[in-house]
């Protein structure tokens, strides 16, 4: 039973220039409670948690956390070390790992005093093995993080927080890259740890897991807390109304007969550094007016599949055919000119140049267009007008199109990428985790745009670890596991989840 208060956020406010990220937000957390923090992209959820963890210094407000004897005491703000010493751990949506170090070294990093000359590695490994057993999360501890997939890095981040014996755990989109079974196992184990006294705040856009595993739900809108509700009393519709002030419109999916093949992969293999970024004898066809869903746990060859379609990885063998023409020169420009639009998995690393403006990022794939440049000189006014129109059409919010792209929230970066892709009306669209980390409204808008492109005649490859997304949008489904693609003849959620884990075929 939830009893003692372990955390109190009181009147926290934070501004970034003219943008109000949080406005007088108060929040409480109790021992053994799992609290879900919801809101649209840009609502201020991550900013609020970053103030709690010391990454941001609030403009006003205070935080109190339970001490050893249970009494609340002030937390020194703006100091992550103070949060760690108070027993607060945070797993960020965007990773904070050292890519050149192994997963094991990343987990141990910062957990021991610098004065200690030697690490007790055997004790550390035994403790991590026990945490992996208890939490249901597995990771290869001995390979460099830089060689890991997005999903594997997420697991290492969670293990790193649990290794520090935290009493309050903050999770920002913890299951975005897990199979349904893995997500259920994670929350079941978090629930067991909560019964032993662990208190959890988790940010999520997956309402199924929010309703199934949280005790209480707090909702932010435009930086302000608009309400709280017991999870037992909530429904998806009530949560949607709290988040956006209205119900999210249903995405209408029209029936279409598939047309001629747009993309064919014929016996394609890609030799990556490991099985995680390899493909083995893959055959795939996607047609006009068709969405082909590729479901799989992150790290099973999706990066290789996306890499060859984007022109970023060469084929080891086999052939790629677009509109009956074999692709020979394999590079991003060739694929763009062949009519391929790309929504990348890692929007920050592969989708934008953060130090360039929003306007420049919106035209970065069409710099040879005479509307954008003349004799190599960019038409700044045309680029500005073009970006402002797309920002209006796709609801890209932020400090303006002349601001650096890195200043946008994750959801608004994704909207910017969608605008860049869809405005060119590509014949083939690679949508790699297109709604990861997006709120209900933004995810619904992505789905609407994909279905609109499908109606127009585009062929779409949807790579996703979110089975709900695969099932709702796909005309056909393939499962990728250990570098192999298999056509799925079922739409059963549990069976597909087992196939993703390599336990059924």
Steps between C-alpha positions, in 0.01 A plus 500: 500500500625848409592686818786738563570795276850471354506794260338840473543742208362840594428780253776419249528740207747514212530730199730479199498852362139576408395133522337392829592134546349460848272737686452452877485119489454306824515122528519240776625142505446235768703200607427198281299706252526482121401841362450553126579850370317575176468789259545602139847549354629830630264491801798521736524143633870445435587856609323438831693178558827666397443761771440220750822328397707819502565542128300825497481763772139616555416867474284451808367226724650232724542124530488298821605135522477244780819449699622190684244537777216576260466872568492726195803726459590760235688375193783716368380600153715508191737225621455146360737362764268628771209315335706179479600527866133548588420166330353639178590328174395607152498314171490755222312468172820604322790294617790617719740212441868502399498326163866390513451311828336162551155472653660365818734799534215741426294352781788526746605847380453759773380248757836479678715778652787624285740434788450126458794376291346169396143400427347196658385369163394152613268640768365754252427233237327278754279789605412586138422135425262497796332823384457358150345189647263700722398758237473273197730731304797348321803665342833380364728656759823457309446679169550878452180702531581662165431165333166457673157564357269767641304237691807347659625841610164565665537183703852596609370839618236331716753253642736788578233676706399182685867427578513813716238363744265791441187549709336730241529401134406734213447329163459707182333277237645178646321251272523681168733230363377186679273220381160475672627204701818687601298809597260292705792322670670832574191650661416180687846511654476874564167426667669240720775749588232761575344260750841493667502881523633627164316812380477557125410788268478400138431704191322310226271541203385137507166521674463122521801471732407819687156362588631150572798578722471844664320590821440865417519725194604868490449699180686808375373730225699799370732482801224497763362209699136472396396209717558167669294182495526156657592251228214274605255782419658598166431400141685583180228753411516683833879515481486632141260775605730601786807501275371695202179657626299292252474144377758388245327436166508142379727426206292379205661223301356459152520174307739499202599234253881479484644619170822423315817419700700809592785335692635147474784357704621178342712265713666798668768457762683768695816416693499722808737497793271252675168320453337808648569709189493225236247357257502143370346405162209743539217510247249783523246664272291809571244636253320821422212575740652263758650527848731212582559475874833359619473399865796401715693562817760772450837355403388221269598645165269799470797736474635301204161498327456874555863562402475344155168669422648835608819445300715497813609134488624297201358162401727200552295307246162506331320779317284800579242594236292820504232538232656214299840673495790338683677742732872498430656810660419453866505830688243733660483737200426210263216384725355851531505538121336157470203639696576371850393703803660415835369538854803379703495308826726744688355840417774690683800311363383417146207733437632850558810716518437653840721805449315597180172685502159337472462664158832359376415153627173507311679540165816302571397215267412724204794738473521442123145632455500828300227629733754478784826609333641662190854416392577370846367807683213431737180703466457595864161668460361198313636261764348712778158518334509127421584413862233727646235340278605148599515599868137616474385197300666248733461693827873521572519699823808668640695825513474552122633359172824699533583334834737204518317172446644353822285745701181323394340230714525142375142503373548823309824372345300202377234730353775693322636177349150394394452835329828461313411149383133531411522832318710326230228232444749210482400175330661293778501599867719339764333571836739371768343528847302808384297548820760405762472745789202685352181583685156380391422802286837505324493123445151526352626772264790278387255217434271733305788622284618144430150387402460811285825413318376142458177629343705719266681190376817489706650172615590512870730285712409549866770372737374500856531324834151625591267214408192716546636735232589210268158342537304822452686626191643203309345320205756220533739411783849353497700416812876553518707294742874437504539655155230289333169623359194275520150568366245485782173324423341615824392826659482352849684733736643234728619279214668794328670593826637147531620510140680827576675321786591207272279257692242425229487489123 
